[in-house]
Amino acid sequence: MCGIVGYIGGRDAQPILLQSLRRLEYRGYDSCGIAVLASTIKVHKDVGRVEQLEKALPKNKGKLGIGHTRWATHGKPSKSNAHPHIDCSGKIAVVHNGVIDNFQQLRDKLTQEGHRFRSDTDSEVMPHLIESYYQGDLEQAVRRALVDVHGSYSLIVLAANHKELLVARNESPLVVGVGDGENFVASDVPALLDYTDRVIYLEDGDVGVITDDEIRLFNQAGEVRRETNVIPWTMEDAQKGGYDHFMLKEIHEQPRVIRDTLGGYLSAIEPEVDLGLESTEFEDILLLACGTSYHAGLVGRYLLEKVARIPVRVEIASEFNHSNAVLGETWVIGITQSGETADLLGAIKKAKQMGCKTLAITNCVGSSATRIADQTFYIRAQPEIGVAATKSFIAQLIALYLLALSQAKMDIRSREGLIRELRLLPDKVQLILDGEDGISKYGKYLSTYDNAFFVARGINFPVALEGALKLKEISYIHAEAYPAGELKHGPFALLTPDTPVIAIAAGDDTYEAMLTNIKEIKARESPVIALADEADEDIDKFVDYVIRVPSVAPIFSPVINSVVLQLLAYYAAKERGCSIDMPRNLAKSVTVK
Ligand code: AGP
């Protein structure tokens, strides 16, 4: 997900482009750039945030321009990979958000025709493709170029000798801001609200010609009129897409994140997983991570040992750095959303010094972890703004399912069955989100307590740990997670009517033992909220409250249960009026040991 902006009017474009880009940095911020048309097109771009770009910029006086803030998917963050991209003549500049599926074929064809590319991105084919069709009519050249393109795009095209912006949208949002004697274009509303509250949303297949006083839109059938909407949101509301917090917005993005992460590695048709990793010989696996990512690793251990029959250890990275670990032909895998967690980077370096092959599973293209590890497996969660990890955690789980499947030692039918279930997860998660109100009331109930327990068994024990961490870090309620069978060995002493217990009673081989533990807990009169399968007809008799979850194969229950616990923590924190997106004392990326 990237942010694109455009301006055409009577004012200098540069400051407007920069301000608009600042409003879109929640969509991506590893590199950025602008192009302004004065007598010629002036392009300035680099890695880093808009603030850094602004400091390096000369004052360009043009009245129209385009800009881009990037979240790298193809090609690491770099000056050459930053947008805008320009054609060979330097007379056509383009900013793009989306993925051009057939960019390699187009690049090969254009290269044969003499075009020279400067970046590793898919987006750079656009200015060259438009140039290859340009014979003086910009609109015609853009339309013709789009015929060759397969994939998702929102585009803004700037060309020398043309006092107009060409725009196009397919599966990637694009909105026009309507001004007086000026017009604006952007990926999303927040970029426009400093200048106008009147917006026109383009639809898939739309192409537009924008001048300072005219907005003409076309689709396959010819010229179209799109409704002008008046946006009631504040700027901050708009950046959160109307949600009260980035965390809630990101929880709701999880069905798409699962699809995007699967889509990068799982054939849409065949039950084939291709992680793009070089084959690595190894006897066992060591998963290293911190915080929520460590909890993902604990789930990963269950997956890899069950599906791939590989011995797996999981260690907290900061502890591994003090350990006397003995590693053989061990594949060391670091799991890190930011790719910048100092403890994790140190642990990967230590493993490399011990001669181990290393892999980084991360959300951030070009992050330090990707430069230290031998190989990288990118999740596709897009920027995660909330300090509390949510969608990145679910994406990490999906990555670990895919990794386990790629190493699977099971009959083809079982493997295909798992892949079928994996494809259903986005819809199952959506069912939970649709039932959010039912979960929020238990979050409000929890908010009245100062302590809570999370208990589970088996593959859901790491989910209990993650649920406790979510509650702790955003609501400041003290929460402990234990294997349910462990409570008797001490923690029972803490159970009172004032210590609610969240028990994950998954419909798997732990169920009967969980029921036994729940009865033991109830004997201490602690309130129990159970997460239980929608088909479970017994649980109500033993607990105080039940949160029903959609039925899934037991191996996928961590995904389902984690989303419930994210919402539980969110509503507890919201009821307490906590600073949910930026909890006290915490940072999104812990870059110090
Ligand atoms: C989780 O909600 C926290 N944000 C924190 O535990 C985080 O998971 C941890 O700091 C690891 O970060 P990383 O995944 O970027 O390495």
Boltz pocket constraint, residues with backbone or C-beta under 6 A from the ligand:
constraints:
  - pocket:
      binder: B
      contacts: [[A, 290], [A, 291], [A, 292], [A, 293], [A, 335], [A, 336], [A, 337], [A, 338], [A, 339], [A, 340], [A, 341], [A, 344], [A, 387], [A, 388], [A, 389], [A, 390], [A, 473], [A, 587], [A, 588], [A, 589], [A, 590]]
      max_distance: 6.0
